[in-house]
Amino acid sequence: MNISLLVNSDTAATSTRARTPFPTSQHRPPILLSPQRRPLAPLVSTDYVDVAALSRNVDNHFAAYNTPLSPRTAIREFHALLSRTSSSTSLSSTSRTSPASSHSSSSSSHSHSVFPPPTQPTVIHPDATSRQFSNMTPQVTFSVPINRQTFFSKLIRVDDESDVPEYPETHATNAVGYLHRLDPDDWLAPVHDNAYSWGAGGVNKTAKGKPITHKLLVDDAGNHVPCRVTHRTCQGIKTCKFNDSPAVRAPHISASSNDVSIRLAAEREARLANSGPNAEFFQRTEGLIMSLVRLGCHDSVLESNSANLDSDGLRAHHRFLQRGYVDKTERCTGKIKFSTDSEDRSLLHCEHYNTLNNRSHYVQYIDDGFYDCDYLEAFFSDDSEATRTIEEAACNNGHGPLASCTTVTNTTSRRRHCPYPHRHDDGTFKQALLTQIECTAQFRLYEPLEEYRKTCPYVVVSYSGEHTHAPPLPLTTPQRIRSEIFEIFAKMGEDLADLTPRRFLRHAITRTYICSKLPNMRHATLGDVHPSLANREHLAMYICQAKARIYPQGSGWQGALYLYKEEPEMYLIGARYIRSIIEFALNDTPIKIIVCMSPEASRRLKNAQRIQSDTSYKRIVGFNELVIGHWNTDAHTSLVFCRIYINSETAEAHRAAFNEVDRIVGLDTGSGLRWRHLDARSLTDFVGMILEITGDQGGGQSKGFGLYFIDAAARRPPRYDLHEPLRLITSLTIYEHLHRIFRLCTTHAKRNIRKSKVSESVRNDMRSLMCVRHPDWDGTIRRICEAGGQAGRDWVFDKENSQYAFQAMCWEKSKIPLDVWRSGERDDNLIESSHFDVNQDGRYCSLVSGIEKGRRFDMLKLQSVKSIEEVNIRPSYKTGHPSENQTRSLKRRENTRHKTLDSEDKKIESYNAHFEDAKRKWFNARRTLYDRQQKHPNARTAIQIQNSTKSIETARKTLDQAARNWKALVDTVTTLPRGSGKHRAFTFTDVHWG
C-alpha cells in the first residue's frame, strides 16, 4: 500500500527531521495540541514520505524513531495523548518506545505506556485501492495547520459519498475543513448537497499567475495538484417580516435536521395552543377574504368602476406575487361589497352585479353558520373600526392578521410572499413579502482540475463564519439520491410518458429502490429516503425534467412524430413498430393516423384467413385505437397484427388507414393483402387469402373497409365477380363488397338488443335474425315494428339504413360461402380481450405512452406465438384445444344464466312477501270493519252513535285502501320474470277466502 503522509517534527530539538513511517490506518502520528486544545508552535513540515517499502507491523513502526525526542516534544505528545484518550490504543508488550518516551514513563505514576498509537487520522492521501477506509464513519482531526497563518479548527474526513453532511459545521473565527473522497467518473461536488442556500460566488484557478494548490490535495507521488477554488457566501433564509421569533435569527455553527424538527415542533405546539373552534371559524372567513382580495370579481366583462383595487395598489402587489404570470383576459376590477337581499340573506357581490341584466359578475350567498358575517360585513363595508376590533380580539387569542407569524423558508424557494394575510402598517390587508435574513458564512471548495482527478480523487471544503439564522429546511435532495431517482426514471420505459408523482410512488421499481435503501424499515416511503422527496411537486419537477430529456417533443402528436423519426436509429429494421404517420385535411378537419405493426406481424397478417377488428375509445386521449387481429388456429391463441391510432371516425379516414396497412404489408412481403372475393379463382378457393372480416356496426370502420375494397379492386387487373359473373369487381359498391366478406359481431348486436326498450319477446325476435336461415324473416320484421313500438321501428330502420347489417347478421342474406360462414367466428371477443389486456397497463394514456405500451403488449403476444411454434411452450399449462374453450364458455354461460335465474327468483319471492303483507292488511281491515259494525247496535246515546259511525267509516276507508293496494300489486305480476320455476308468483286464486 502506497501511503503519503504529513510528518510532525520538532525543529527546536534537532535539525534532523524525524521521519515516521505509517504502515496501517490504525497507527498514525497525532496533530499536537496544548492542554487548552490550541495548536502549538509551527511544527509542520511539508515533507511527504513514501512508506510503501516500510514494514507494516507495530514493532517496526516504533523502531523507526531513530532520533531521540526532546522533553518538549515528549510533553507535547503527552498532552496530545491526554486530549484523545482511547482504551483501544494501548501498545502491545512487544512495542518499543523512544528513549524520550521511556524517560517520561519512568517519571510518571502511570504503569502503562504513555505513547500508544493515536486513534485520530493524519493520513492525507491514502492509496485509492486501500480497503481499510471503506465503510468507515467520518474521521475527525483537530487543529490541522494549512499554512503559516491559517489552520482548520477541525478537519473531518468523509470517505463515503453517502455521508456528505447536510448541515456542515463551521467556526465563528476559524474554519472547519472537510476532506471528501469522490468518484472520478461521477464527480459530484459535496457543497451542492448542503441544505444552506449559497450565492453565486466565483471560481479561481490561479493566484498571482500561479496555479492554486492545497496542502491536503496531492497525487500518488506526493505532488501538489492544481486546483480550482470556488467560494460562495450563505444567503441565509427568508421569513415573513411579521415573524418576531428570536429562534429564526439565532446564530449557529453546527446544526442537524433534528434542530429543525425541534423548532417546527415548538411552533406547532404554539399554534395548537391557540387553536380551537373560534380560531378555525375565523381562519375560514379570513381565507375567503384573502381570496376575494387577490382575485376580485374575476369576470372578463369590463365596466367603468367607481372604485377598484388599484386605488390601494393591491392589484400591482398581487401581480408581483404571480412571478411573471400575466392573465391574458382582462378582468373586472369592481369592488366587492357585502349586502343582504329581500329575504334578509347575506351575500357578497361585485358592485356591477345585477340580478336582471348583469349576472356574470361575482356573487356568493354567505352561510352565517360557515363564515363570520360580522367580519365580512365590516371588512367589505370599509368599517375600519369594527374590522380592527374583530382582528384585535382574534390577535388576543393568538391568530388573525395582527398575530405574529412563523413562516420561514429557504432562500432558494420560489415563494415570494407569506401564505398568511397580515394587516400592514398602512392599513392594507395583504400577504407580506418574505424578507431575507442575511448571513456572512462562507465556504471555499478546492477541487483538482479534471485531468488530475484520477490521481487525486479528493476535494477540500472549508466552512468559516457563523450562520446568523436558524437552520434551513432540508429541501435539497442530495446529488447521489437525485441521480438514483433519474436512473429509476430511465428504467421505467413506456411508463415514464404518463408518469405522475402518485404513479411514481406506487411503481414497483420505486418500491424496490426504497427497500434497497432501507432494508430494515417496513412500509418505508420515499420520504424516508430523504425528507425533500416527500414533496410531490418536487418529484413532479424531476419527472418533467426526465420527460424532457427522453421525450423532448412531449408525449402528444409531436412526440409521436419524434419517436417515428428516431425509431430507425433505436431499432433494427426488422424490429420497427411505428410504420407510418399520415396527416391530411378532410373538410377542413385535420386527420391524423398512426399505423403500428411489426414486419413479423405484417407477414402473419398476409397469411391469415380470418381477421377481426374493433375500436377502443378510452385507452388513448384524443385518439381512437383500431385493432386488427385473429385467432391463430394452429397455436390456439390470439394475435394482434396492427394497431391504428386515428382521431376520426369517418369512413374516409378509415379508408386511408386500411390502404396504408395494405401498402406496409406489400413492403414487408412483396405483395399486398389478398381477399377472397377479389382474388379467389372460384367460390371454393379458400387458400392463401382472407376469407372473412368480423367487426361491429361502427359506420366509419365498416364503410371504411368498403371504400378500401373499391381502391383495392381498382389496383387489380379487370376481372369478373364470382357471385355475379356478369359484373366486374370494379363495379361493386361499398355495401356489395361488405356483403361478400363482412360479418357482424353477435356480441355487440346482442348487447344493443339487450339495451333496447322493448319487451323480452321482441328482443327474442331480434336475436332470431342472427342465423344461417330464418323461416319467417319478413314476418319477424313486422312483429318487431308492431310489438316493439317506436324503439322496435328505430332498430329495424337502423339496420336497413346501414345497407349491410342484416346481410352481416344472416348468411341467407349475404354472399359469403356457407362453409366460410359456418367455420367462421360469430364475434370479435378475442379483440375485446386484447383491449382488456392492454388496458391493464393503463387507460387514458398519452399518445406516446399508448404506442409504447401497445408495442410491448404486441411483442409479448408475438413472442408467445413463436414459443409455441418453436419449442411448444405455451403461456399457460392449458393446451388451447377448442374443447377447453368450449368448457370455459359453457361454465361462464351457465353461471351467468343461474345468476340471472337466482335474481329473478328473488324478485318473485319479494313479490310474494309483499302479496302476503297486502293480503294480511286487507283481512285485518275487513275484520276491524266487521267488529265495529257488530258493536254499532249497542250504541245508546247520540255521542256513542256518532263515534261508532265515524269508526265504521274509517274502517271502511282503510279496507278500501288495502284492497286497492293489493289489486295494484297483483296487477304487476305480468311484469315479473319467469325465474327458475322453483317459485311461483301468487294471485287472487291462491287466496283462501273463508
Secondary structure, DSSP 8 states (H G I E B T S, - for coil): ---EEEEE--TTT-SS-------STT------B-TTS-B-S--EEEEEEE-TTS--SHHHHHHT--S---HHHHHHHHHHHHHT--TT----TT----HHHHHHHHTSS--S-S----SS--EEE--TT-STTTT---EEEEEEE-SSS-EEEEEEEE-SGGG--SS----SSSEEEEEEE-BTTB---GGGG-SS-B---EEESEETTEEB--TT-B-TTS-B--EEEEEEEB--EEEETT---GGGG--BS---HHHHHHHHHHHHHHHHHT-SHHHHHHHHHHHHHHHHHHHTT--S-----SSBGGGGTHHHHHHHHTTT---SS----B-EEEEE-TT--EEEEETT-BTTTBTTS-EEE--TTTS-HHHHHHHHTT-HHHHHHHHHHHHHTT-STTS----EEETT----EEEEEEE-TTS-EEEEEEEEE----EEEEEEE-GGGTTT--EEEEEEES-B-S---------HHHHHHHHHHHHHSGGGGTT--HHHHHH-HHHHHHHHHH-TT-TT--HHHH-GGGG-HHHHHHHHHHHHHHH-TT-SSHHHHHHHHHHHHHHS-GGG--EEEEEEEEETTEEEEEEEE--HHHHHHHHH-SEEEEEEEEEEETTEEEEEEEEEETTTTEEEEEEEEEES---HHHHHHHHHHHHHHHHHHHSS---BHHHH-SSTT--TTSB-EEEE---HHHHHHHHHHHHHHHHTS---B-SSSTTSBGGG--HHHHHHHHEEE-HHHHHHHHHHSSS-HHHHHHHHHTSSS--TTHHHHHHHHHHHSHHHHHHHHHHHHHHSSHHHHH-GGGS-S-HHHHHHS-S--HHHHHHHHHHHTT-SSB-HHHHHHHHHHHHHHHHHHHHHHHHH---SSSS---HHHHHHHHHHHHHHHHHHHHHHHHHHHHHHHHHHHHHHHHHHHHHHHHHHHHHHGGG--SHHHHHHHHHHHHHHHHHHHHHHHHHHHHHHGGGGS---SSS-----GGG----
